[in-house]
Amino acid sequence: MSAKQWRTDVQGLRAVAVGLVVAAHAGVPHTEGGFVGVDVFFVLSGFLITTLLLREADTSGTVSIPQFYARRARRILPAATLVILVVLAYAAWQLPTTRLTDAAADGTWAAFFLANVHFAAEGVQYFQPSEPSPFQHYWSLSVEEQFYLVWPVLALLLIPKLGRKGFTIVAAVIALASLAWSVHATGENPTAAYFSTPARAYELAAGALLACWGGRLKGAASVAAGLGGAAAILVSTVAFSEATPFPGWQALVPTLGTVALLASGANAPTARLLAIRPLRYVGDISYSLYLWHWPLIVLAPAHLNLGSLHLGNTALEMTVAVAAALLLSALSHRFIELPFQRKQVPVLSHGLRSLALWPAALVLAVGSGWLTTGYAAYAEKERVAEAQAWFAANEVPDTAAETGGPPQVQRELRAALHIADRGGPIPPAVLGEEIIEDRWQKTYGDCYANYGDTRGADCALGDTDAKKTVAVVGDSHAGMWLTAFDDLGKENGFRVVPVVKVGCAPYPVQHRGKKMTQAECDDFRDWSADRLERLEPDTIVSTARGQLFMPKKYDGMDRDEQWSRAVRSTVKAYREISRKVVVLGDVPAVDHNPADCISAPEADQSSCLSDPDSRETSSNELTEAALKGTEAAYVDTQRFVCAEDRCPLVVGEKVTYYDNSHLTESWVRHVTPRLGVILAPLI
């Protein structure tokens, strides 16, 4: 667009779009739906690119595909490639070796503009990734570039033959087909649909249709469209959340809102507001800001030395991350984006020679990914060698059981603390990537209800032919003990029936979890009650993660009172079904991701210690107190992971946790004989 034709409100709208995305990612209250900023970008891209294509066709009678991709190369590749290179370099320097290979792979897919395909194939949950990739936000760039593989070619083929009107009809057909597919795909597989180009194409096509129309609303219609469009985007931001099926038809709300704002013209009140200088500047740097903000938000809390302030994932940390993103965005816009756009870079920013940026960017990104992966292997080899040397030179306490009986767990834990206090390294045999797989779900994946399920699985463990039955009831913190009960049942002649649903405590408390509705959990509790009444087990063993996702206040009760009452009422109901009830206390949450902690640069056993104080352990006191007078037994499980008010992650060559609150299956199996001694008189 020429200076005369350029609409300054478009830059302001870009600022709004990137601001919504950044706010949502930074956890700003009431902006959960800020991910719709990406939809605003899609409409803007479709509108602006199609406007340029139509203008070129009107001027020259055709569309130059090479010139189109040369312009795209100058616009997107320099900054996108810079961020990939910087993040990979930082990853090699600071990230745990367990994450380097993934980061290198993600960066490579991003460089090929196939990040959306990659993350969809990996089953990445956009809103709840277990370990967010610093390149996850490249999915939207991939959608745009995939759309632009087709769109200019259609313009070249159709505009000269069908004219603007015929091209408009084709754009409308594409938009309707994409919308229909989006609704279907979102219902069938929302994870894949979120990243899908066919499911998102209607948003870009909506902007293209507006460009094909080429008109502007006037008078009252212009004012109404501007206000209505702004309201639609605002409502989406406030009302939508990760629970909203998306994109589907819901994405029509921000899509049509953006179309309305653009259609209202440059003189509408909303357009004049969007054209103010601060918004225009943020719009100018919006592309760089989008690229920089996500890796900083993902990496800053753990890797910018803010952890030493003991702030957790706080507003201050997010403020620092966003401020850093703004600074880097301003610098990369000034010194990377503008020189290429203004053709100030020798050779590569001039004419069709800019096409060389595509292979150059790929070589740099793929080469950096290869170096990062190689460094990960080298760093792991060095860690193992240094650990072997330390253990060869230092005497390690013997923790073997003197009697040959059950393991002396407390003795082992104290020995681990002694090694940690001496600066002992992570043992050579302990590998971070193996910890991630050392979980109970790998063995008992058919024995629990997952998110979305309201009924449990038909599963029996232990001695399945025994008459004596033990029901294990609870959430994933009950599930992680199934290994122990399975082994004990086989050894001692009782059948084990799991009644387990992840994220759903057996006690009738309120949940505010994002992966599951209250109704879903309540329905499972109802099913569990019926299941236990029909089963009539000899013993019911119950446990749950302490006060998980509970609101501070509900129905006039604070969180502690809610928990205490719920535990007591549930245990009393269990006592009417079974002659024996055992409640296991919870284990404390740890301060780190175990795999990352073990694989982090300069990691040793002291850096992976945790304080046992947590909501889980404080809830244990409430649980034990609530059992008084119920004749139910309480078993302290903290003794299996903590000693002397500290909790080591590494004990000998074993790892206690596979994430921040669940025990590894191998550690549960290790302590099972000692747990069996405690449980023997109770079940």
Order of alpha helices (4+ residues) and beta strands (2+ residues): alpha-alpha-alpha-alpha-alpha-alpha-alpha-alpha-alpha-alpha-alpha-alpha-alpha-alpha-alpha-alpha-alpha-alpha-alpha-beta-beta-alpha-alpha-beta-alpha-beta-beta-beta-alpha-beta-alpha-beta-alpha-beta-beta-beta-beta-alpha
